[in-house]
Amino acid sequence: MSDQHQPGESPQSWEEMLRSMLGEGADEVMAEMRERGIDPTALGGAPDPVMMQYALAQVQKMLSAEGTGPVNADVAHDVARQVAVSEGDPSLTGKQAKDATDALGVAELWLDAVTDLPPAGGTRRAWNRSEWVEATLPVWNELAAPVATSVADALATVLRDQLPEGVDDGEAVPGMPAGVLHGLGGSIDPAQMMRRLGSAVFGMQVGQAAGTLSREVFGATDVGLPLLDSPDTVLLPTNVAAFADGLDAPLEEVRQFLAVREAAHARLFTHVPWLRSHLLSIVERYARGITIDLDALEAQVRDIDLADSDALRSALSGGVFGLQNTDEQKAVLLNLETTLALVEGWVDEVSAMAALPHLPHAIPLREMIRRRRAAGGPAEQTFSTLVGLELRPRRSRDAATLFSIVARAQGTEGRDAVWDHPDLLPGTQDLDDPSGYLVRREAAENEHADIDAALKEIFGEGDPDDAADPEK
C-alpha cells in the first residue's frame, strides 16, 4: 500500500500514527489523552519520545495480554459498549422501568392460562442497551471461542512468513513503529504475537456483534438462545418503543405482546432443564468443525497494515470460512435449525394463545414478529461471521403448526410434553408433515416399549409373578 508507513518509518503526525496503529480504537485513546490535557491533533511534527512511548504501550498491552483466551474479553467489552451507545442509550426513567416490569408481570398471568410450565421465577428487569451488553457478553464470548481459536491459528500460519527475520529480536513489524515489541518481557514468538493479535481482533468482532444486537433486541431471549444464567425476564424499553413507532398497534400493546414472548421463552429455558446446554452444545459442535480457507485468508490479509486493527477485523469478516461442510457439519446444522425452529414455534404458539383474548392487535403483531425473525437483521448477519452460521429459525411456522396440532389433540399438557426428553423432539420429517407427528411418535414409543420389555426378559428383570404363572 502506497500510503502506509514502512517498518521503522516515523509517522507525520500523532493523529495519523494513532489511527494507523489502532483503527477504531484511536478515538478512545485520543479521548483519554485529552482528559490528561494532551490534544493529539494539536501536536505538530512527529511524536516526541514520551508520547510515542504512551502509544506504544497501547499496542504492547494488546500483544502482551495473556490468559484472555481465543477472544479478548476486554476488547470485546469495550467495543460492545461503544457500539451499544453509538445511537444513544439514555438511562431509563422510573416510568419506563415500571411499565416494562408490570408488563412482564401481566404476561405471567396470561401464560398461566395456556401452559402447564410454571413461571421462570427470576427477577423482572428493565434494561438499557449497555446493561444488556454487560449481562449477555460472556455467552457471546463463549460461543465465538471455538472459531476464534481456528482463526487465530490460521492467522499465525498465514502471517508467519510475512514477518521479517529478527522480529522477535526487536526489529520493526511492518505497519508498526519501531520498538513496538520492546517491553514485552523479552523476545516474543511471532506466531504467538499473531494469536494475541487475532484474539484482540476477534474480540472486536464479538463486541461489534453484541453491540449491534443490543440496539435490536427486545429482551434476553430474542435470538432463540439462552443468554442468561439466571431465570430473569427482561425488556429493553428503548428498543420496544423504537419498534412500536410507526406500527398501527399502540405502544402498550406492543410492549405487552413482547413481554409475553419473553416470559414464554424464560419458562421454556428454565423448566426444560436440558434445553440450554443442548442448544449451546450444538452451536459449539458446529463451530469446532469449521475449517478456515487459508488461501482466502492469505488473500484478505496479504496487503493490510498489521497495526490497523480495523482493517484486520474487516479482513477476517469476509470469506475466510471453508465453503464445504462435512456430512457431520450438515447434520449438526440441521439439528440446530430444527431445535431453534421448535423453540420459536412453541413460543409463537403459546404467546399467541395467551395474547389473543386480551390484545386486539395480537394477530398482526404475531405476523410482524414472524417476518422479523425469518428475515434476520444486521446483527444476526454479523453473528454468522463469528460462528459461521445464522441463528434464524427458518421453519418456525411449521413448528408452530405442529404444536397447535398436538394441543388440539392432547391439550396443553400433551403439547408441553414434547419437551420431556431431547430424544423425543420432532425432527425434520415432522416439520415436513406436522399432521403425522403424533402417529409417528406413538409408533416410536411402542417400539421403545417392546425393546425395553425384551431387554428385561434377557437380563431376568421381568416380574417374578409373571414367571411363576405360565399362563401370563
C-alpha angles and dihedrals in degrees: 000000000000097000096051124097119250119236110290094008113134117238118242096235140012094245091050092051094048094048091047092050103038107026109192090004092064094084091055092049092048091048090054090048091052090052086057090053097261122120109196093196091058095054112100126210126005118338116270118241095260093053091042089056090054093054093044088054089063092057093040090053090055095047096043097048109120131187094028092118125217091318117050099229094194092056091044090052095049094047094044092053092048093050092044093058097036092099095036130283109196121186113263120257120234090252093052091051093046093048090051097047092043090053090052090051093051089047090061091054092051093047092051087068096055108034137044091214106103125228115288090244098222131123120286108234141185114206139182119221096269091054090051090053093050093051100043105033095088090062092048089052090050093049093048096045099088094052091041089057092052093047093048092051091047091047091052090050095048098044099040092083092046093061116089121242113269096034090127089053093061103276115146119272115229109266094014129094117258113271097033092128096049114105095035093115100269129315119352128211107243091221090053090048090054091050090052090047090048090050091054094045092048088049087058090053093049090048092049091051095045093044092050091048090052089064093053110036124093097202144343098291107046096112093055094247124105103247098175130067090209128068092241122141118220141190128187103213094193093057093041091054092048090052093048092050107104096013121119091233118084119250092251092060094045091050092048094048092050090047090056091052092048093050091047091053091049092051091051096047092045102045099036093067097189097048100082096051090040093057096042092047091053091053090047094049091051093047093049091056096053115116124212118228099229093190092053092045092050091050090050097051101030097102104022126114108253089212092057100086093180092056090047091050091051091049092053091049097068134063102332097119118092111258097218121074118204119238088257091052091050091052092049091048091050090049091052095047091048094049092047089050091051092050092048092042093053092046091046093051097042094044092050092050090049095047103039096080092050111031121061091203097045095115098051090042089053091052092047092054091046092055093044092053093045094050097046124202142239092282094054090047089051090051089054087065090056101052101011097247141082119241096219122134094223094178101040092123091057090048092050089051090051093052090047091054092049091049092052091049102038106013128239091307091059092045093052091044088070085083095055094106135002091235089061096054116121115257136209092283089057092051089049090052110020093169091062096049097096093050092050092046093051091050091050092049091050090050091051090049091053091050092049091050091050092050092050090052092049094050094041095247096131124122109283090221089058090054092048094051109064091193091064 
